[in-house]
Amino acid sequence: MATMHDSIWQCSEEIARLAAQADLSLRVPSCPDWTLGDLVMHLGSVQSFWVANLLARNSAAPLRSGSQRADPTDDALLQWFRDCTKSLRNALREVGNDSPCWTWWGDPLTSGAVGRHQVQEAAVHCWDAQLTTGDPKPVAAEIALDGVSEFLEVHGDELEVAPGESVLLTATDSGGRWRVGGDAPFAAEVSATTSELVLLLHGRIALSAVRVDGATSSLQRFLDSPDLL
């Protein structure tokens, strides 16, 4: 089983590999405001931001420092991006899983929580890059399984389910089941692979791509509520 550090590196390296072979001005279908170069620059900047905050070992407030770039077409972009990923992997190894670190989503304010979220960020943006270059692969099963749980934990306060309703997410390949809305009766159930569920939650695929039983309107309200990667 790949470690958290390995997963971040593998997904990020796949993005770099695809970007090195493609036109960086290609539009990203799942993030239409971005080019492929923008996607690389975004993820590198995010990783650099977390490096600074991990090494600060302070959960009280975020640091704004980090390695930034202004030009997504720069010839040095991919080396800079790989350096950002390497720095993130090294920082996570240096501080371990229990070091204090600010997070924008709240508890737990630890380096382990940051690393867990960065696995998901790298994996989803890897899928974005694969889609852009024409051959999207399912998110790795272990990453996707944790990704559904992590999404619900991080966005728990933002998720909107109508009073007296709940939503059930069922993974057809892993047996995972997640219920949002407490013990209220189900308004809708989504049945899909674990990869499809995590991509649906992050707004990468539409409800029409998965099986839905129940009220589509309840599900759409739920899916529209969080800020996405």
C-alpha positions, 0 to 999 in steps of 0.5 A: 500500500502506498504511503501518503507521501508516495501518493502525493508524489505519484499523482503530482509526477503524473501531472508533470509527465502529462504536462511535459508532453502536452500543450500547456494552453489546453483548456481543462474541461473539468475546470474550464477557467484553467489551462493545463499550465494554470492547473500545474501552477495552482497545485504547485502553489498550493503545495508550496503554501502547505510546506510553509505552514507545515514547517511553521508547526503552528496551528494558530494562524496560516502563513502566506509565504510560499513559492509563487509563479506568475506565468503558467507558460514559463519553460521552468514551470514543470521543474518548479512544480516538481520542486514544490512536490518534493518540498511537500513530501520532505516537509511531511516526512520531517514533521510527522503526522502529529505536528500542529498545523493550521487548516482552513477546515478546522480540527484536527489541526495537524500535519497528518490532516494536511497530508491527507487532504493533499493526497486528495488534491493531487489525485483529483487534479491528476484526474483533471490533467488526464481528462485534459490530455484525453485518457482519464483513469479512475482515482486509485481505490484506496485514495478514493475510499478515503477521499469520500470520508475526507470530503464529508469530514472537511465539508461537513459544516457546509453540506446542505440536506433539507430538514427531514431528509438524508442522502446515502452514498453507496460504493458499488466496488468497495462496499463503502456507505456514507450517510449525510443528514443523520437518521432522517429518511433517505431522500436519495441514494447515489450508487457508483464506484468509489472513484466516481463518488469522489469525482462527483463530490468534487464536481468533476462528473455530473449526476447523470454519470451515476445511478440515482434513486430518489430526488435528484433535487435533494442531491443537487442541493447537497452537491452544490453546497461546498467549495471544491478543489 
